[in-house]
Amino acid sequence: MNRYLVFQLRGDLASWGDVAVGEQRPSLWFPTKSAIIGLIAAALGIERKDEEAQMTFAQAIHYAVAVDRPEQKLVGYNNEFFKGETYSGGYMQDYHTIQSASEPDLRQFQKIFGRSVKSRKDQVTALKMTRSEGTILSYRTYRLDAAYIVAVCLKDELTWSLENLKSALKEPKFHLYLGRKSCPVNLPLNPRIVSAETFRDAIQCPPPEGRPDEVQLKFPTMVAESGVSHNGLHGPSKEEYRISPRSRSRWQFDPLVVEIKYLQEEPNADLASNISS
């Protein structure tokens, strides 16, 4: 038997970064490994600039996630979304304008104030100091009405234990969000530690009764890190994504092969046509 930390993610909006080129900022249909690592690291209070701690933590974890009905339908404003006719994981695009301080702006701020930028107010101050516009235009993709069940295990429990992670998710040090700061979590994560043979068994392990805020996945599809002997998937499809963190400070990611499989025996036909092969 293996030990797993299982928790849920639920939000009206989520965005799970795919390879971004130019103005396009797409989202994958499932939470990436880097996103889950970042979320738990934030709960633990590991700062993004602490490269050593970030990478040590990233290398300690295996993960899998079940996605509820990963629909690929594009949803527009003022139509399906607001009529309540969307599918979990359907997506919406937003034309996005932000102001962000560049590296020269940040260096000038540190030179004047003797410290790095810590807040949005600091960023605005840095922009004013250098008279920089710092305008970035982009099309950003968001997943709607998204629901997930995540399972992680530790390769060893010398530095962190599953109990540490569970406590952190219940009382996080930093705010938690689903990929972007504009995507807050809207239900408790309800973390629990389970003993099971495989990731699949852990994810399908029924939660304690009497939790009205527990996520229920109607049409779950499981995504599991490939190469993990106990992921519990047999004959799944495999896909490769750049979702394994190489450097948090430089926003660099390595390829990771994941295995994808329905958790029901005979998936809904119209659902099957909308999932990546």
N, C-alpha and C positions, 0 to 999 in steps of 0.2 A: 504494500500500500504506500501511496505517496501523499504528502500533505500539500494542499492548495489553499490559496486565499481567493475567495470568490466574492465579487461585488458587482453591483449594477450601475449603469450609467443611463440617465434619461434626461432629455432636454428638447425644447422646442426647436432649437438650432444646434447644429454641430458642424465642424469643419475639420477634416482629417487630411492634412497636407499631402498632395502628390507632387511630382516634379513640376516646378513652376518656371515657366519661360516667359520673359517679357511681362506683359500686363496681365496674363492669365494666371489665376491662382485657384486651380481645381481642388476638389476634395475627393478622396477615395470613399467607398461606401462602407468601410469598416474602420474602427479605431486602429491606428498603426501602433507598432511596437514602440516607436519613439514617443508617441503621444501618451501611451499608458505609462511608460517610464517617467516621462515628464510630469504627469499628473501625480504619481505616487511620490516622486522626488519633491514636488511642491508641498505635498501633505507632510512629508518628513522635515521640510524646512531646508532642503539642500538648494542653495542659490545657483542660478544658471551659470554664473561666472566661476563657480567652483568646479573647474573642469575635471580635476582628479576625482572628486567625490561623485560627480555626475557619471563619468565613464566607469568607475568601479561599480556603481550601482547598476548601470546598464548591462554590464557583463555578468551580473549575478542572477539575472532573471530570464526565465522562459515564460512565454505567454500564449494564450488562446482567447478567442472571443466569439460569442454567438450573436449574430445580427438578426434583428427581427425584420423579415420581409424587405430585403434590400432592393427596393424598387428603383428603377433608373429614370422614371418619368420626370421631365422638366415641369416645374410648377411656376406659374407667373403670379404677380401681385393681383389681388382683387378678383381672383377666379376660384380655382379649386381649393387653394390654401385656406381662404377665409370662408368657404362654404363647408369646410370640414370633410372634403372628399379626397384628401391626399393619402398616400401610402407611407408608412414609416420608411424613412430613408430616401424618399423622393427629394429632388434637389431644386434649389432656387439660385439664380445668379443675381449679384448686386454690383452695380457700378459704384466703385468705392474711391473716395478721395481722402488722403491723409497728408499731414505734414510730419516729417520725420527728420531728426537731426542726422547729418552725415558724419563720417569719421572725423573729418577736419573740424566740424562743429563741436563734436564731443571732446576732441583733444584741446580745443581752445577753452572750453568750459573747465576742463580739469586743470589747465594751466592757470586760469584766473582764480578758481575757487579751491584748488588743491584737493579735489575729490572727484570721483566719477559721477555721471548722471544717475540719479536715483528715482526720479519720478517724471511724470508728464510735465509738471511745472518746470523742472530742470531742462527738459527737452526744449520747451518753448523759450526759456531764457537763453539757451545755447543758440537757437535760431535767430533770436533778436540780436545777440552779440555779434554774430557774423553777417547779419542782414541777409540770411539765406532763406529762400522760399521753402526748400525742402519738400516740395509737393510731389506726391507719388499717386499716379492714377492706376487703377487695376479693376479687373472683373473677378470677383470672388464668388466661389461656389459654396453653398451651405446645404447640409442635409436637414430635412424637416422632420419633426415629430419622431426623433430617433430614439431607439431603445436597444440596449446591449447588455449582455452578461459577460463579464470578464473573469478569467481565471489566470493566476500567476503562481509560479513556484520558484523557489530559490535553489540555485545549484548547491549552495551550502548555507548554513545559518551562522557563520562565524562573525560576520560584521553586523548583519541585520537578521531578525527572525520574522516569521510570518505574524507573530503577535505584535512586533513593532509596527509592521505595515498596517495591520488591522487598526491599532490604536490611532495611528496617524490619519487614516481615512475617516475615522469617526470624529477626530478633533484636529483638522489640518492646520498647519502653521501658516500657509499661504492660501489665497483663494483658489478654488478649483474651477476649471472650465473645460468645455468640450472642444479643444483644439484652438479656439480663439477667445479673447477676453469678452467678446460680444456674445458668447455662447455659454451662459451659466448652466450649472446643473440644477434641475428643478425638482429632484427627489433625493432623499438620503441615499447614500451609496450602500447602506446595509451590509457592510463587509462581514464575512464569516469564514472560518477555517474548517475545511472538510478533509476527510481522509477518503481517498478513492484510488482506483488502479490507474486511471487515465484522465487526461484533461476533459475528454468527452463525458466521462462519468461525473466528474466534479461539476461541470457546467449544468448537467442535467439533474444533479442532486437537488431534490425539492427543498425549498427554504422552509424555515420554521413557520408554523401556522399562525394566523392572527396578525399578519402584517398587511394592512390595506394598501400600503405604499410600495408593495413589492411588484417589480416589473414582471409581466407575463409575456413570453414570446410565443406568438401564434404560429409563425412560419419560420422557425430558426434555421439559419445557415451558419455553420461553424468555420472559422478561419483559425488555423493553428500553425505555429512556427514549425517549418519543416526540419527534419533531422532530429527531432525529439522522439525518442522511442516510445514514450508513453502518451502520445497525443490522442490515441484511440481512434484514429481515422483509418479506414481501409478502402483503397482504390479511389482516392479523391483526385480532383484536378489540382495542378500546381501552377502558381504564378509567381513572378518575381517583381518586387517593388523596392524602391530606395527608401526604406523605412526603419533601418537600424542605425542609431546615432553613432557617428564617428567623432564629431566635435560639436558640443552644444554652443560654444562661444562663436564658432565660425559657421554654424548652421550647415554642417556637412553630414551626409547620410550614406551608408553603405547598402548594397543590395541585400535583400532578405527573401528567400523563397518561402512561401506560405502554401499550405494545403487547404483546400476549400471543399466542403461537403455539406449537403443537406442533412439535417438531423431527423427528418421524417422519411419514411420509406418511399412514398410516392408523392413528390412535390407537386404542388399546384401548377398546371401547365402554363398559365399566363405569367406566373411568377418566374418559372424556369426560363422563359424567353427573355427576361430582363436582367438576368444575372450574368456577370462576366463568365465566359467559358473557361 
